[in-house]
């Protein structure tokens, strides 16, 4: 099973019915797989905080959701995470491409990588970092955890996990 198919299968297995995404080159394959999945309603978003609002609406309507995004947008999501997702105890799995590490070809991506983990830690958001394909075996348990404890959870997936830049 491909990485993209495993991610989608784990989302479906955990009754995720809606996924919102923001375009990302590294995540393009999983976004395409979600778009093709008949069990998941896919809503592309213009911005990550907008996507989080869509996920909040799904939660209030009794649906499980997730967001797929880049780490470079963590900064613009801080207020939404704190005042909406955390305040109202909404589960939100965030599958995040972790740009800016060794080998990154785009210099501006590096600056947010320096802050991503610290910002998530400051907000007490459980964070998992997938470096290799075998790490994907934890996704099902991570999804179960976020829906059990009604917390946002960050799953950082770096370029090594996706096979390089």
Buried (B, 14 or more C-beta within 10 A) or exposed (E): EEBBEBBBBBBBEBEBBBBBBBEBEBBBBBBBBBEEBEEBBBBBBEBBBBBBBBBBEBBEEEBBBBBBBBBBBBBEBBEBBEEBBBEEEBBBBBBBBBBBBEEBEEEEBBEBBEBBBEBBEEBEBBBBBBBEBEBBEBBBEBBEBBBEEBBBBBBBBBBBBBEEB
